[in-house]
Amino acid sequence: MKQMEQTEQQEETRVAARGGVEFEGIDYVEFYVGNAHQAAYFYYLTFGMPWVAYAGLETGARDRTSYVVQQRDIRLVMTSPLQPESPIAEHIKTHGDSVKDIALRVKDATRTFEEAVKRGARPVMPPTVLEDERGHIIKAAIQTFGDTVHSFVERHDYDPGAFEPLYQPNPSPQAPAANGLVAIDHVAVGVEAGELDRWVRFYEEVLGFHQSHREDVSTEQSAMNSKVVENETGTVKFPMVEPGAGRSKSQIDEYLAFHRGAGTQHIALLTEDIVTTVRALREKGIQFLHTPDAYYETLTERVGEIELDPALVRDLNILVDRDGWGQLLQIFTKPLHGRPTVFMEIIERQGARGFGGGNIKALFDAIEREQARRANL
């Protein structure tokens, strides 16, 4: 009985922290890039994400050109400025091609925005109704880490094929072959040293998230501290990392230096079949980080038996981890947008809820080898 009362009290506390605000998932991730058409074409050709919508001068957008690419529940927006003095151009000048908006789908955009601002969030866009002949959505936005924002998107009867008003459907000339990618699993964030706890508190106090994981890692050269915040249902997850004290610059230091501050370090794409996905991406020219052979020599001793052929896992450089719920398979691309900043993770969850804590040191070692090649250690 006492345990039941404690559980009920904990749930009441969490409900109070959320303030009735519910996040349904990540609606889209928007990149500001130098050439939206080329960026969208890159993701179409390599990641198999068809174009679905377009906004530009022809549709009434006067300051930007945007292309939307989508595969299953993964939706990315590539946006470029139409004027060199625009805020979009300034963002690209400072950060390079990088994530501007991690948009969260909500049941009530107005209430979510008002609660967040009441708890200390800086407003960017008040709740606004966007509508045309296809229907309407309600959208608001707040400032978060670095120059990144969270849009709150409340979708009603709006035609999903057109994305939102000022966009028009823009289907790809040919649908790419399926490669197993299905959703955005999480978005990883890099913040400055000493800022990790502040941003964890922001998500806890302002958006009602909770901390679910912690991992501190060090190598012979560098170190990082990591915590994960997520919403109550786990549909929105943000691993957050800061550089730790070390002999050399860590991968997080390098990211912060070239990104010019905090921002999205990588996006994890969930797959139903990591072997199929990795093979397909390799065939399209995507380069992945190399894992040393020594990692695989004791793999089964560390994680137990795995369903896949160990030789295949080794050949594809897939990392394997296990937690109390199951197994996790993951691999990381090299940076994709010019500067050594944002990259993609491909992840398959076989019940696991973690983020590959047992693999982080192997990842660090692999990235440090790439840093050394770039003379950034």
C-alpha positions as CSV (number, residue, x, y, z in Angstrom):
1,M,0.0,0.0,0.0
2,K,2.8,2.4,1.0
3,Q,4.6,1.7,-2.3
4,M,1.4,2.3,-4.3
5,E,0.9,5.7,-2.5
6,Q,4.5,6.7,-3.3
7,T,3.9,5.7,-7.0
8,E,0.7,7.8,-7.1
9,Q,2.5,10.7,-5.5
10,Q,5.4,10.5,-8.0
11,E,2.9,10.4,-10.9
12,E,1.0,13.5,-9.4
13,T,4.4,15.3,-9.3
14,R,5.1,14.5,-12.9
15,V,1.7,15.6,-14.0
16,A,2.1,18.8,-12.1
17,A,5.6,19.3,-13.7
18,R,4.1,18.8,-17.2
19,G,1.3,21.2,-16.4
20,G,-1.0,19.1,-18.6
21,V,1.3,19.6,-21.5
22,E,1.7,16.5,-23.7
23,F,4.3,16.0,-26.4
24,E,3.4,13.4,-29.1
25,G,6.8,13.3,-30.8
26,I,9.2,15.1,-33.1
27,D,7.2,16.6,-36.0
28,Y,10.2,17.7,-38.1
29,V,13.8,18.8,-37.9
30,E,14.7,21.9,-39.9
31,F,18.2,22.6,-41.2
32,Y,19.3,26.0,-42.4
33,V,21.6,25.3,-45.3
34,G,23.4,27.1,-48.1
35,N,21.5,25.4,-50.9
36,A,18.2,23.8,-49.9
37,H,17.6,22.2,-53.3
38,Q,21.0,20.4,-53.2
39,A,20.7,19.4,-49.6
40,A,17.2,17.9,-50.2
41,Y,18.6,16.1,-53.3
42,F,21.4,14.7,-51.2
43,Y,19.0,13.2,-48.6
44,Y,16.8,11.9,-51.4
45,L,19.7,10.1,-53.2
46,T,21.7,8.9,-50.2
47,F,19.1,8.3,-47.3
48,G,16.2,7.4,-49.6
49,M,14.0,10.3,-48.4
50,P,11.6,11.4,-51.1
51,W,10.7,15.1,-51.6
52,V,7.2,15.8,-50.4
53,A,6.8,19.6,-50.3
54,Y,8.3,22.9,-51.4
55,A,8.0,26.5,-50.4
56,G,9.5,29.5,-52.2
57,L,8.6,32.6,-54.2
58,E,6.1,30.6,-56.3
59,T,4.2,29.6,-53.2
60,G,4.3,33.0,-51.4
61,A,7.4,32.6,-49.2
62,R,9.4,35.8,-49.7
63,D,12.5,35.2,-47.5
64,R,13.3,31.5,-48.0
65,T,13.3,28.4,-50.1
66,S,12.4,25.2,-48.3
67,Y,12.2,21.5,-49.3
68,V,10.7,18.8,-47.2
69,V,12.0,15.2,-47.4
70,Q,10.2,12.4,-45.6
71,Q,10.5,8.7,-45.1
72,R,7.9,7.1,-42.8
73,D,8.0,9.2,-39.6
74,I,11.3,10.9,-40.4
75,R,10.6,14.5,-41.7
76,L,13.5,16.9,-42.5
77,V,13.2,20.4,-43.8
78,M,16.0,22.1,-45.8
79,T,15.8,25.9,-45.8
80,S,17.9,28.5,-47.6
81,P,17.7,32.3,-47.5
82,L,16.7,34.4,-50.4
83,Q,18.5,37.5,-49.1
84,P,22.1,37.7,-47.8
85,E,21.1,39.9,-44.9
86,S,18.4,37.6,-43.6
87,P,18.6,35.8,-40.2
88,I,18.7,32.5,-42.0
89,A,21.9,33.7,-43.8
90,E,23.4,34.9,-40.6
91,H,22.7,31.5,-39.0
92,I,24.5,29.7,-41.8
93,K,27.4,32.2,-41.7
94,T,27.9,31.5,-38.0
95,H,27.1,27.8,-37.7
96,G,27.4,26.4,-41.2
97,D,24.7,24.0,-42.4
98,S,23.0,23.0,-39.1
99,V,19.8,22.4,-37.3
100,K,17.7,25.4,-36.5
101,D,14.4,24.0,-35.4
102,I,13.5,20.7,-33.6
103,A,9.7,20.9,-33.9
104,L,7.6,19.0,-31.4
105,R,4.1,17.8,-32.2
106,V,1.7,18.7,-29.4
107,K,-2.0,18.4,-28.6
108,D,-2.3,22.0,-27.7
109,A,0.2,24.5,-29.0
110,T,-1.2,27.5,-27.2
111,R,-1.2,25.8,-23.8
112,T,2.3,24.3,-24.3
113,F,3.7,27.7,-25.3
114,E,2.0,29.6,-22.5
115,E,3.2,27.0,-19.9
116,A,6.8,27.1,-21.2
117,V,6.9,30.9,-21.2
118,K,5.4,31.0,-17.7
119,R,8.2,28.7,-16.5
120,G,11.0,30.8,-18.0
121,A,11.3,30.0,-21.7
122,R,12.0,32.9,-24.1
123,P,9.3,33.3,-26.7
124,V,10.2,33.3,-30.4
125,M,6.7,33.1,-32.0
126,P,3.4,33.3,-30.2
127,P,0.6,30.8,-31.1
128,T,-0.3,31.5,-34.7
129,V,-3.0,29.9,-36.9
130,L,-1.6,29.0,-40.3
131,E,-4.3,28.1,-42.8
132,D,-5.1,27.8,-46.5
133,E,-7.5,25.9,-48.7
134,R,-6.0,22.6,-47.4
135,G,-6.8,23.2,-43.7
136,H,-4.9,24.7,-40.8
137,I,-2.3,24.2,-38.1
138,I,-1.4,26.1,-35.0
139,K,2.2,26.8,-34.4
140,A,4.3,28.6,-31.7
141,A,8.0,28.6,-30.8
142,I,10.5,29.1,-28.0
143,Q,14.3,29.6,-27.8
144,T,16.4,26.7,-26.5
145,F,20.1,25.9,-26.5
146,G,22.4,28.0,-28.7
147,D,20.4,29.4,-31.6
148,T,18.1,26.4,-31.8
149,V,14.3,26.7,-31.3
150,H,11.5,24.3,-30.6
151,S,8.4,24.9,-32.6
152,F,5.2,23.5,-31.1
153,V,3.0,22.1,-33.9
154,E,-0.6,21.4,-33.4
155,R,-2.0,19.6,-36.5
156,H,-5.7,19.4,-37.2
157,D,-7.1,18.5,-40.6
158,Y,-4.3,19.8,-42.6
159,D,-3.2,17.8,-45.7
160,P,0.0,16.1,-44.6
161,G,1.2,15.9,-48.2
162,A,1.6,19.7,-48.3
163,F,3.3,19.9,-44.9
164,E,1.9,23.4,-43.9
165,P,0.6,26.6,-45.5
166,L,3.0,28.4,-48.0
167,Y,4.1,24.9,-49.1
168,Q,2.9,22.9,-52.0
169,P,3.2,19.2,-52.7
170,N,6.4,18.4,-54.5
171,P,6.7,14.7,-55.0
172,S,10.1,13.2,-56.1
173,P,10.4,12.1,-59.7
174,Q,10.9,8.5,-58.6
175,A,10.4,6.9,-55.2
176,P,13.7,5.5,-53.8
177,A,14.0,1.9,-52.7
178,A,13.0,1.2,-49.1
179,N,16.0,1.0,-46.7
180,G,14.4,0.3,-43.3
181,L,14.5,3.8,-41.8
182,V,11.3,4.5,-39.9
183,A,11.5,7.3,-37.3
184,I,13.7,9.8,-35.5
185,D,14.9,8.0,-32.4
186,H,16.6,10.9,-30.6
187,V,18.4,14.2,-31.2
188,A,21.8,14.6,-29.5
189,V,22.8,18.0,-28.3
190,G,26.3,19.5,-27.7
191,V,26.6,22.2,-25.1
192,E,29.5,24.2,-23.6
193,A,31.5,22.9,-20.6
194,G,29.6,23.6,-17.4
195,E,26.2,24.1,-19.1
196,L,25.0,20.5,-19.1
197,D,23.1,20.7,-15.8
198,R,21.5,24.0,-16.7
199,W,20.0,22.6,-19.8
200,V,18.9,19.5,-18.1
201,R,17.0,21.7,-15.6
202,F,15.5,23.7,-18.4
203,Y,13.9,20.6,-19.9
204,E,12.8,19.4,-16.5
205,E,11.4,22.6,-15.2
206,V,10.1,24.3,-18.4
207,L,8.9,21.3,-20.5
208,G,8.3,18.7,-17.8
209,F,10.9,16.2,-19.1
210,H,12.8,13.9,-16.8
211,Q,16.4,12.7,-16.8
212,S,16.6,9.0,-17.8
213,H,20.3,8.3,-18.3
214,R,23.7,9.5,-17.4
215,E,27.1,8.6,-18.9
216,D,30.5,10.1,-18.2
217,V,33.3,8.9,-20.5
218,S,37.1,9.5,-20.7
219,T,39.8,8.2,-23.0
220,E,43.6,8.8,-22.9
221,Q,43.0,12.1,-24.7
222,S,39.7,13.5,-23.8
223,A,36.4,13.2,-21.8
224,M,32.7,14.1,-21.9
225,N,29.8,14.2,-19.6
226,S,26.3,13.1,-20.8
227,K,22.8,13.1,-19.6
228,V,19.5,12.2,-21.3
229,V,16.2,14.1,-20.9
230,E,13.0,12.8,-22.4
231,N,9.3,13.3,-22.1
232,E,7.1,11.1,-20.0
233,T,6.3,8.6,-22.8
234,G,9.8,8.6,-24.3
235,T,8.6,9.8,-27.7
236,V,11.0,12.8,-27.5
237,K,14.6,12.2,-26.3
238,F,17.6,14.5,-26.1
239,P,20.9,13.1,-25.0
240,M,22.9,16.2,-24.0
241,V,26.7,16.2,-23.9
242,E,29.4,18.6,-22.6
243,P,33.2,18.4,-22.9
244,G,35.0,17.1,-19.8
245,A,38.6,17.8,-18.7
246,G,41.2,16.0,-20.8
247,R,44.6,16.2,-22.3
248,S,43.3,17.2,-25.7
249,K,40.2,18.6,-27.3
250,S,37.3,16.2,-27.2
251,Q,34.9,15.6,-30.1
252,I,32.5,17.9,-28.2
253,D,35.1,20.6,-28.1
254,E,35.7,20.2,-31.8
255,Y,31.9,20.4,-32.5
256,L,31.5,23.5,-30.4
257,A,34.5,25.2,-32.0
258,F,33.3,24.6,-35.6
259,H,29.6,25.1,-34.9
260,R,30.3,28.2,-32.9
261,G,28.3,27.2,-29.8
262,A,25.7,24.8,-28.7
263,G,23.5,22.9,-31.1
264,T,22.4,19.6,-32.6
265,Q,25.4,17.2,-32.7
266,H,23.6,14.3,-34.3
267,I,20.3,12.9,-35.3
268,A,19.6,9.2,-34.6
269,L,17.4,7.5,-37.2
270,L,15.6,4.4,-36.1
271,T,15.7,1.4,-38.5
272,E,13.8,-1.9,-38.5
273,D,16.9,-3.6,-40.1
274,I,20.3,-2.1,-39.5
275,V,22.1,-4.4,-41.9
276,T,19.8,-3.5,-44.8
277,T,20.0,0.2,-44.0
278,V,23.8,0.3,-43.6
279,R,24.3,-1.6,-46.8
280,A,22.0,0.7,-48.7
281,L,23.6,3.9,-47.3
282,R,27.1,2.6,-48.1
283,E,26.0,1.8,-51.7
284,K,24.9,5.5,-52.0
285,G,28.3,6.8,-50.7
286,I,27.6,7.5,-47.0
287,Q,30.8,7.0,-45.0
288,F,30.7,5.6,-41.5
289,L,33.2,5.8,-38.6
290,H,35.6,2.9,-38.5
291,T,35.6,0.7,-35.4
292,P,38.9,-1.0,-34.5
293,D,39.0,-4.8,-34.8
294,A,39.9,-5.1,-31.1
295,Y,36.3,-4.0,-30.3
296,Y,34.9,-7.1,-31.9
297,E,37.4,-9.6,-30.3
298,T,35.5,-9.6,-27.0
299,L,32.1,-8.6,-28.3
300,T,30.1,-11.7,-27.2
301,E,31.9,-11.7,-23.8
302,R,30.6,-8.1,-23.2
303,V,27.0,-8.3,-24.6
304,G,26.3,-12.0,-24.9
305,E,25.1,-13.9,-27.9
306,I,23.7,-11.8,-30.8
307,E,21.3,-12.8,-33.5
308,L,23.3,-11.4,-36.4
309,D,26.4,-13.2,-37.7
310,P,29.3,-11.7,-35.7
311,A,31.4,-11.6,-38.9
312,L,28.7,-9.5,-40.6
313,V,28.5,-7.1,-37.7
314,R,32.3,-6.7,-37.8
315,D,32.4,-6.3,-41.6
316,L,29.7,-3.5,-41.4
317,N,31.3,-1.9,-38.3
318,I,28.1,-2.1,-36.4
319,L,28.3,-1.5,-32.6
320,V,26.3,-3.7,-30.2
321,D,25.2,-2.9,-26.6
322,R,22.8,-4.5,-24.2
323,D,20.8,-3.1,-21.2
324,G,18.2,-4.5,-18.9
325,W,15.5,-4.5,-21.6
326,G,17.3,-5.9,-24.6
327,Q,19.9,-5.3,-27.3
328,L,20.9,-2.2,-29.3
329,L,22.7,-2.0,-32.6
330,Q,24.1,1.3,-33.8
331,I,26.6,3.0,-36.2
332,F,27.6,6.6,-36.8
333,T,28.2,8.4,-40.1
334,K,31.0,10.9,-40.6
335,P,29.9,14.6,-40.6
336,L,27.6,15.3,-43.5
337,H,27.5,19.1,-44.0
338,G,31.0,20.3,-44.6
339,R,32.1,21.4,-41.2
340,P,33.0,18.6,-38.7
341,T,29.7,19.1,-36.9
342,V,26.4,17.4,-37.5
343,F,26.2,13.7,-38.3
344,M,23.7,10.8,-38.3
345,E,23.4,7.7,-36.2
346,I,21.6,4.6,-37.4
347,I,20.1,2.7,-34.6
348,E,18.1,-0.6,-34.3
349,R,16.4,-1.3,-30.9
350,Q,15.8,-4.9,-30.0
351,G,14.0,-4.0,-26.8
352,A,16.8,-1.8,-25.5
353,R,15.9,1.6,-24.0
354,G,19.5,2.9,-23.6
355,F,21.8,4.8,-25.9
356,G,24.7,2.5,-26.3
357,G,26.6,3.5,-23.1
358,G,28.9,0.5,-23.5
359,N,29.8,1.8,-27.0
360,I,30.6,5.4,-26.2
361,K,34.3,4.8,-25.5
362,A,34.6,3.0,-28.8
363,L,32.8,5.9,-30.6
364,F,35.1,8.4,-28.9
365,D,38.2,6.5,-30.0
366,A,36.9,6.4,-33.6
367,I,36.1,10.1,-33.6
368,E,39.5,11.0,-32.1
369,R,41.2,9.2,-35.0
370,E,39.2,11.3,-37.4
371,Q,40.1,14.4,-35.4
372,A,43.7,13.5,-35.6
373,R,43.4,13.3,-39.4
374,R,41.9,16.8,-39.3
375,A,44.7,18.1,-37.0
376,N,42.0,19.1,-34.4
377,L,43.2,17.1,-31.3
